[in-house]
């Protein structure tokens, strides 16, 4: 059972242990400017040489029965897709991550209900942990939405979406993009973090303050075996992660699964919160979109965005 595998969270009979992803050290270049670099897909991306992706701010967290409230501005790439249908009661709808100065990355399954409600009823909040009561944060509109063309709502295959912001974002210590390096894939046994404004269970309202939890990446083989009784497929384009009582829930969809690079203090995104069996249900880890499967697609569809220089390598 999953709980037997993950209960220690350090090392057990199946070899699960805390391992950080190896990433190349980043050198910050104090020269304002941009350059063109050819990606491995043969496309050109615009790179900014004076920014560093994946830099987490020092924080103080408040521990909860499940997870913790994150320190203010601790995760500066976090974006919330906020429902403003009720003007004086904005609510977190889905999570997302800032990947460059114009785009956020989220889950495609968030989009159909947004379209049904009306895209104008949603805003993108950046630079705040609070949905209601935050100050000095960016409140942006949506320019375009680009869900993966092969997204399947029934199976959650290709559950990934790019949202272009209504205006360009200036990076600060409070608003800064996540890295998308995939060194170390498939990441089995890696300790990671999930962050979001989701509820504690399926019957509660989403949270006003950002939460964080630690999880461990589980092999697709174990994950698929556990989900076989529910007829829920776990494909190569997905990955799974869990720890007892630590799991995303309603409103966390689209948020990141991130891991820390061992050679630096930076973080990189390896998953997008997608689906699963309830919230923190024993033996059923959360299922994420595997970012490494979609790097080419992300690069090809964000060529008008400006990335930090070491985003992908």
C-alpha positions in Angstrom: 0.0 0.0 0.0 1.1 3.5 -0.6 1.2 4.5 3.0 3.5 1.5 3.7 5.9 2.8 1.0 6.0 6.5 2.0 5.5 6.7 5.7 9.1 7.3 6.6 9.7 9.8 3.9 13.5 9.2 4.2 14.5 5.6 3.2 12.5 2.4 3.3 12.5 -1.1 1.9 11.6 0.2 -1.5 14.5 2.7 -1.4 12.4 5.9 -1.2 14.7 8.7 0.0 15.0 12.4 -0.1 17.1 13.3 -3.1 17.4 16.7 -4.7 17.7 17.3 -8.4 21.1 18.0 -9.8 21.0 21.3 -11.7 23.8 23.4 -13.3 24.7 26.4 -11.1 23.3 29.7 -12.3 25.5 32.7 -12.7 23.7 36.0 -12.5 24.9 38.3 -15.2 24.5 42.0 -14.1 24.0 43.2 -17.6 20.6 44.4 -18.7 19.7 43.0 -22.1 18.3 40.1 -24.0 19.7 37.5 -26.4 18.5 34.9 -28.8 19.2 31.3 -28.1 18.4 28.2 -30.1 16.5 25.6 -28.1 16.8 21.9 -28.5 13.6 22.0 -30.5 15.2 24.1 -33.2 13.1 27.2 -32.1 14.4 30.5 -30.9 13.5 31.8 -27.4 14.2 35.3 -26.1 16.4 35.2 -23.0 16.9 37.8 -20.3 20.4 37.8 -18.9 19.8 39.8 -15.7 17.3 37.5 -14.0 17.4 34.2 -12.2 14.5 31.7 -12.2 13.4 29.5 -9.3 14.7 31.7 -6.5 12.6 31.2 -3.3 12.4 33.9 -0.7 13.2 33.2 2.9 10.0 32.6 4.7 8.3 31.7 8.0 5.5 29.1 7.7 2.6 28.3 10.0 2.1 24.5 10.3 -1.4 23.2 9.7 -3.0 19.7 10.3 -2.4 19.2 6.5 0.5 21.2 5.1 1.4 24.8 6.1 0.5 28.3 5.2 3.4 29.6 3.1 5.5 32.6 4.1 4.6 35.8 2.4 6.2 36.0 -1.1 8.0 32.7 -0.4 7.1 31.2 -3.8 7.3 34.3 -6.2 6.3 32.3 -9.3 2.9 31.4 -7.9 -0.1 32.8 -9.7 -3.7 32.4 -8.8 -6.5 32.3 -11.4 -9.2 34.2 -9.4 -12.9 34.1 -9.9 -14.2 37.7 -9.5 -17.9 37.0 -10.4 -18.8 38.3 -7.0 -16.9 41.5 -7.0 -16.4 41.8 -3.2 -15.7 38.1 -2.7 -12.9 37.0 -5.0 -12.0 33.3 -4.8 -9.1 31.1 -5.9 -10.2 29.0 -8.8 -7.0 27.3 -10.1 -3.3 27.7 -9.5 -0.6 28.5 -12.1 3.1 29.4 -12.3 4.8 32.3 -14.0 7.3 30.9 -16.5 8.4 34.1 -18.3 7.3 37.8 -18.6 4.1 37.1 -20.5 2.9 33.5 -19.7 1.7 31.4 -16.9 1.5 27.6 -17.0 -1.6 25.8 -15.7 -3.8 22.8 -16.2 -6.1 22.5 -19.3 -8.9 21.1 -17.3 -9.3 24.5 -15.6 -10.4 26.1 -18.8 -13.8 24.7 -19.8 -15.6 26.1 -16.7 -13.8 29.4 -17.2 -15.1 29.7 -20.7 -18.6 28.7 -19.5 -18.5 31.4 -16.7 -16.9 34.0 -19.0 -13.2 34.7 -19.3 -13.8 38.3 -18.2 -14.9 37.0 -14.8 -11.3 35.8 -14.1 -8.2 37.6 -13.2 -4.6 36.6 -12.6 -3.0 37.5 -9.3 0.8 37.6 -9.0 3.0 38.7 -6.1 0.6 37.9 -3.2 -0.2 35.0 -0.9 -3.7 36.4 -0.2 -6.7 36.3 -2.5 -8.6 38.8 -0.5 -6.8 41.5 1.5 -3.5 41.4 -0.3 -1.7 44.7 -1.1 0.9 45.8 -3.8 0.3 42.8 -6.1 -0.4 42.5 -9.8 -4.0 42.0 -10.9 -3.8 41.1 -14.6 -6.3 40.2 -17.3 -6.1 37.3 -19.8 -4.9 37.9 -23.3 -5.1 34.4 -24.8 -5.6 30.8 -23.7 -3.8 27.9 -25.3 -4.7 24.5 -24.0 -2.8 21.5 -25.5 -4.6 20.5 -28.7 -4.7 16.8 -27.6 -6.0 17.4 -24.1 -8.5 14.7 -23.2 -10.9 15.8 -20.4 -12.0 12.2 -19.7 -8.5 10.8 -19.2 -6.7 14.0 -18.3 -4.0 13.2 -20.9 -2.1 16.3 -22.0 -3.5 18.3 -19.1 -1.5 21.5 -19.7 -2.3 25.0 -20.8 -0.5 28.3 -21.4 -2.2 31.6 -20.5 -0.8 34.8 -22.0 -1.1 37.7 -19.6 -2.7 41.0 -20.7 0.5 42.8 -20.2 4.2 42.1 -19.6 5.5 41.4 -16.1 8.5 43.1 -14.6 10.5 40.6 -12.4 11.0 41.6 -8.8 11.9 39.7 -5.6 8.1 39.1 -5.1 7.3 38.2 -8.7 9.8 35.9 -10.4 9.5 32.9 -12.8 10.0 29.3 -12.0 12.7 27.2 -13.8 11.7 24.4 -16.1 14.9 22.3 -16.1 14.2 18.6 -16.2 17.5 17.1 -15.2 16.9 14.0 -13.1 13.6 12.9 -14.8 11.7 10.7 -14.0 12.3 12.0 -10.5 11.2 8.9 -8.6 11.8 9.2 -4.8 12.5 13.0 -5.1 11.1 15.1 -2.3 9.1 18.0 -3.7 6.7 20.8 -2.8 3.1 21.5 -3.9 1.6 25.0 -3.4 -1.9 26.3 -3.8 -5.0 27.9 -2.4 -7.0 24.8 -2.5 -9.5 23.6 0.2 -8.7 21.0 2.9 -11.5 18.8 1.6 -14.0 18.7 -1.3 -16.8 20.3 0.7 -15.0 23.4 1.8 -14.3 26.7 0.1 -10.8 27.4 -1.3 -8.4 29.1 1.0 -7.6 32.8 1.1 -3.9 32.2 1.9 -1.4 30.2 0.0 -0.5 26.8 1.4 2.5 24.5 0.9 3.0 20.8 1.5 5.9 18.3 1.0 5.4 15.2 -1.1 7.5 12.4 -2.5 7.4 11.4 -6.2 6.1 7.8 -6.6 6.9 5.6 -9.6 4.3 5.4 -12.3 4.2 1.6 -11.9 3.2 1.8 -8.2 0.8 4.7 -9.0 -0.9 2.8 -11.9 -1.3 -0.3 -9.8 -3.0 1.6 -7.1 -5.3 3.4 -9.5 -6.1 0.2 -11.6 -9.1 -0.5 -9.3 -10.6 2.9 -10.2 -10.0 2.5 -14.0 -7.9 5.8 -13.9 -5.0 5.6 -16.3 -1.5 6.8 -15.4 0.5 7.4 -18.6 4.1 8.4 -19.4 2.9 12.0 -19.6 2.0 11.9 -16.0 3.7 11.5 -12.7 2.5 10.9 -9.1 3.5 12.1 -5.7 2.2 11.9 -2.2 2.8 11.6 1.6 0.2 10.6 4.2 -2.3 13.4 4.6 -0.4 15.6 2.1 -2.3 16.1 -1.2 -3.7 18.8 -3.4 -7.4 19.4 -3.3 -10.2 21.5 -4.8 -8.8 24.7 -6.1 -5.2 23.5 -6.3 -5.4 22.3 -9.9 -2.9 23.9 -12.3 -0.4 24.6 -9.5 3.1 23.3 -9.5 5.0 20.3 -8.2 8.5 21.6 -7.7 11.9 20.2 -6.6 15.0 21.8 -5.3 18.2 21.7 -7.2 21.0 20.2 -5.1 23.8 22.4 -6.5 21.9 25.7 -6.0 19.1 27.1 -3.9 16.8 27.3 -6.9 13.7 25.3 -7.7 12.4 23.8 -10.9 8.9 22.7 -11.8 8.4 19.0 -12.8 4.6 18.7 -12.5 1.3 20.4 -12.8 -1.5 19.4 -10.4 -4.0 17.5 -12.4 -6.3 14.9 -10.8 -6.6 12.0 -8.5 -9.0 10.1 -6.2 -10.4 12.7 -3.7 -8.0 14.6 -1.4 -5.3 12.7 0.5 -7.1 9.4 0.1 -5.0 6.6 1.4 -3.2 4.6 -1.3 -4.1 7.1 -4.0 -1.3 9.6 -4.7 -2.0 12.8 -6.6 -1.5 12.7 -10.4 0.4 15.5 -12.1 1.1 16.4 -15.7 4.7 15.6 -16.4 6.4 18.8 -17.5 9.3 17.1 -19.1 6.9 15.7 -21.7 5.9 19.1 -22.9 9.1 21.3 -22.9 9.1 21.5 -26.7 5.4 22.4 -26.8 5.9 25.1 -24.1 8.9 26.6 -26.0 7.1 26.6 -29.4 4.1 28.4 -28.0 5.8 31.1 -25.9 8.3 32.5 -28.4 7.1 36.1 -27.7 7.9 35.7 -24.0 11.2 36.6 -22.3 12.7 33.8 -20.2 15.4 34.0 -17.7 18.6 32.7 -19.3 18.9 29.3 -17.5 15.2 28.4 -17.5 15.6 25.2 -19.5 19.1 24.1 -18.7 
